[in-house]
Amino acid sequence: MKELFIKRFGYYKSLGDKAFGQLSEEQFFWQYNEESNSIAVIVKHMAGNMLSRWTNFLTEDGEKPWRNRDEEFVNTFKTKEEIISYWEKGWNCLFEALDQIDAENLYSIIYIRGEAHSVMDAIFRQLAHYPYHTGQIVYIAKMIKNEDWKTLSIARNKSREFNNEMKNKFSNEEPDTNSSPVCFQNSPEVRDEYKQ
């Protein structure tokens, strides 16, 4: 499970990284309107959350007394380098925490704002939260770049070619019995017609 979690979180981090690579410093601070967050602010919130949730996550509540969540929505960054440095600090904290997971503690109880979670549930909670905000980052970047945007997914009107390429790439490989947390192709509980 640890490897799957690292793989999935790593994928969403890479989307943010690739979006950042297309932006100028000024574009990190762009806001659609006063009620919207800039990419800089979203990064500040995400990394702030990561540092709070994953620092000493097995022994301390995930909402640290030193965290000021409201302050995360006020930009204090001045440069692109500061933003990316904080982004990396948050993700490094997460990946170091994930590296501590093993069969012994996966179902241990930890707390977030006093609410009990298994370690696995706390991971799933953040696996929904971080991609949500990464999607916002990508969407804002795409709005800013407009026709200059370089897609991070399947290019428009290229689904058939992409699907064929993927089928060819993996056609000779033996399927992993659990390549995804939602894939149970070899489970005896799944009827044969749904295993393909």
Backbone hydrogen bonds, N-H to C=O, Kabsch-Sander energy under -0.5 kcal/mol:
donor,donor_aa,acceptor,acceptor_aa,energy
5,F,1,M,-2.7
6,I,2,K,-2.6
7,K,3,E,-2.3
8,R,4,L,-2.6
9,F,5,F,-2.7
10,G,6,I,-2.4
11,Y,7,K,-1.8
12,Y,8,R,-1.7
13,K,9,F,-2.3
14,S,10,G,-2.2
15,L,11,Y,-1.4
16,G,12,Y,-1.6
17,D,13,K,-2.6
18,K,14,S,-2.5
19,A,15,L,-2.0
20,F,16,G,-2.8
21,G,17,D,-1.8
22,Q,19,A,-1.6
23,L,20,F,-1.8
28,F,24,S,-0.9
28,F,25,E,-1.1
29,F,26,E,-1.4
30,W,27,Q,-0.9
36,S,33,N,-1.3
40,A,28,F,-2.5
42,I,38,S,-2.2
43,V,39,I,-2.6
44,K,40,A,-2.1
45,H,41,V,-2.4
46,M,42,I,-2.9
47,A,43,V,-2.8
48,G,44,K,-1.9
49,N,45,H,-2.6
50,M,46,M,-2.6
51,L,47,A,-2.7
52,S,48,G,-1.9
53,R,49,N,-3.3
54,W,50,M,-2.6
55,T,51,L,-1.1
56,N,54,W,-0.5
57,F,54,W,-1.0
59,T,56,N,-1.5
60,E,56,N,-2.3
62,G,111,Y,-3.1
64,K,62,G,-0.9
67,R,64,K,-1.5
72,E,68,N,-0.9
72,E,69,R,-1.0
73,F,70,D,-1.3
74,V,71,E,-1.7
83,I,79,T,-1.6
84,I,80,K,-2.7
85,S,81,E,-2.3
86,Y,82,E,-2.1
87,W,83,I,-2.4
88,E,84,I,-2.6
89,K,85,S,-2.0
90,G,86,Y,-2.3
91,W,87,W,-2.2
92,N,88,E,-2.8
93,C,89,K,-1.8
94,L,90,G,-2.0
95,F,91,W,-3.0
96,E,92,N,-2.3
97,A,93,C,-1.8
98,L,94,L,-2.7
99,D,95,F,-1.7
100,Q,97,A,-1.5
101,I,98,L,-1.5
105,N,102,D,-0.6
106,L,102,D,-1.4
108,S,105,N,-1.5
110,I,108,S,-0.5
110,I,117,H,-3.3
112,I,115,E,-2.1
115,E,112,I,-1.9
117,H,110,I,-3.0
119,V,108,S,-1.6
120,M,106,L,-1.9
122,A,118,S,-2.5
123,I,119,V,-2.0
124,F,120,M,-2.6
125,R,121,D,-2.6
126,Q,122,A,-1.7
127,L,123,I,-2.2
128,A,124,F,-1.0
129,H,125,R,-1.5
130,Y,126,Q,-2.6
132,Y,128,A,-1.1
133,H,129,H,-1.7
134,T,130,Y,-2.6
135,G,131,P,-2.6
136,Q,132,Y,-1.2
137,I,133,H,-2.3
138,V,134,T,-2.6
139,Y,135,G,-2.5
140,I,136,Q,-2.7
141,A,137,I,-2.6
142,K,138,V,-2.5
143,M,139,Y,-2.2
144,I,140,I,-2.5
145,K,141,A,-2.6
146,N,142,K,-2.3
148,D,145,K,-2.5
149,W,146,N,-1.8
151,T,149,W,-0.7
158,K,155,A,-1.9
162,F,158,K,-2.3
163,N,159,S,-2.9
164,N,160,R,-2.3
165,E,161,E,-2.3
166,M,162,F,-2.5
167,K,163,N,-2.5
168,N,164,N,-2.4
169,K,165,E,-2.2
170,F,166,M,-2.1
171,S,167,K,-0.8
173,E,170,F,-1.2
179,S,176,D,-1.0
183,C,180,S,-1.9
184,F,182,V,-0.6
187,S,184,F,-2.0
190,V,187,S,-1.7
194,Y,191,R,-2.1
195,K,192,D,-1.7
